[in-house]
């Protein structure tokens, strides 16, 4: 921010320069006031972690007669950052409940950035994988991008028992894991044996 207001001797006036971002979110931070560096230049930083459109307003001093700084207010667009492995979130019909052995299910993995903003595309997402461990170790089919930052993985658990699902991005596991229990399916005549 360049403030051209000078004292009679040519030195910059010691005004207070502040910046405001609206709408104000709980995860937005910026210093108030900005710091005077030299030659009527004030500098500072602000951080907004929630994606969206904001209005940035810069003001000098507190007197209402002071002209508005040129270019203020300005509209700024905050977009999601790169996908973060720790924030991957999975949903599926067999997660957290019992599932019949052999059931083919689809797992949906939602990608987000480190601040939890939903990603809208697949750019730079890396390789999304899903692995069930427990009664047996089962890897899903390759997860493929579908829409709105989501990936779909198809899997079928054939061995009865308890499983833990871990999703990962290029080998880095998400912070959250999921559980499921596989129960026996209906009796199959082809699999029955007669003894005695």
N, C-alpha and C positions, 0 to 999 in steps of 0.2 A: 504494500500500500504506500503510495507516494503522496504525502501531504505537502502542498506548496505554500501553506500559510507560514509567513515569516515574521519575525520581530522587526522593529524599525532598523536594528543594526544588521539585518540580513541573516540572523541565525534562526533556525526553525523554532516555531512555537512549541512548547511542551504540552501538546494536546494529548488527551487520552483517546486512543484508537481502539475500538472494539469491533468484534465480528459476531454475528448471530446467525445460526442456521435454524430454519423452521421448515416443517414442524419439528420441534425439539423432541428427540427420542432419548430414552434412558441410556442408550448405548452410543450417544454422540458426545464428544468432548472437545473443547477448544479453550484456549487460554483467554482470559479477559483481564487486563487489556493486552493488545499486541505490544511488542517491545520496540522502542525507538532505537534504530541502529545508527544511521548517519544520514546527513543531507536530506532531512525530512522524510526518510524512508522508515516505515514500520514493518516488522515482519513477525510472523507467528505461524502456528500450525493448528489445524483442527482435524478431528477424526470422526468419521461417520461410518458405522459398521452395518447399518441396516440399509439394504438396497431400496432405492426409490428416488423420487424427484424432490429436491429441496430448494428453498430460497435462501440465498446468502446475502445478508445485509451488513455493510460496513458503515460505521458512524464515527464521527470525530467530535470529541467533547460532549457536552450535555446541553449546550445552548441551542434553542430551536432555530435561531437565526443563521446558524452555520449551514452553508450550502451542502446539499447531498453530494457525496463523493461520486464522481463520474463512473458509470458502469454498475452502480449499486442501486437497488438490489439486482442480483443476478441469479439465474436459474442453473442449478447443477444437477446432473444425473449421476447417481451412485449405482454401479452395476455389481453383481456378485463377483467375488474373487474366484480363484481356481478351486477345483474340487478338492475336498479334504477327506482323507480316508477315515478319520475318527468320527466324522458326522454321518457316514453312510447309514441309511435306515432301510430295513427290510420289512415287507409285508407279504403275507401269503396265507392260503386257506389252512395249511397244516401247522402254522406256527402258534405255539402256546396252547394247542389243543391236541387231542388224539387224532391219529390219521390211520386209515386202514392200509395194511401192507400192500405194496404194489400200486398204490394210487399215484397217478401222474399229476403233479402239481406245478403251478407256475409261481415263482418267487419274483417279486418286484422290488428292485433296489433303487431308492431315491438318492440322488447326489445333491450335496450342499457344499457351500464354502465353509471356511473355519468359523464363521459367525452364524451359521445356520441358515443363510439365505439359499433358497431353492435355486438350482441351476436350471436354465431353460434349454440347454443344448448339450452336446456330447464333446465339444471341443476341449482337447487336452485332458479328458477324463482318465485315460490310461486303461488298464485291463481290470474289469470287475469280475471277481470270482466268488463262488459260494461253496463252502465245504461243510458237510455234516459229519460229526464224529460222535462216537459212543458205541452202540451195539455193533456198528460197522462204520468204516470211513467211506463216505460217498461224496464224490464231487458232482456238482450239477453240470449240466451241459453248458457250453460257453454262454455267458451273459451277453445279450445283444441290446443295443440301444433301441428304444421305441419312440418316446416323445417326452418333452418337458423335463429333460434331465433324468429320465427313468430308464432302467435296464431290466430286462426280463430274463430269468433263468428257469429252465425246466428240469425237474428232478423226480425221481421215484425211489422211495425207501422200501426195500423188500424184506429186511430182517427186523423181526419184532424186538422192541426195546426202546430205551430212551436215547435221544440225540441232542446234541448242541450244534446250532448253526453259527458259523462265523463267516461274515462277508469281508472282503478285502479289496483294496485298490492297489494294483501293481505290487502285491505281496505285503502291504501294510494293512493290518486288521483294523476293523472299526472298533470303537470303544464299547459298543453294546453287542451282546450275544443273545441268541434266541433258543428256546427249547421246544421240543415236540416229542410225543410218544407214539410209537407205531404199534398198533394192535393187530391180531390175526384177522385175516379176511374170511370170507365164507368158505365152507368146505368145498374142496375141489375133488371130484371123483377121479380125475386123472392122477391126482397126487396121493390117493389112498392106497394102502397096501393091506393085504390079508395075511395074517399070521396064524399059525396053529394047524 
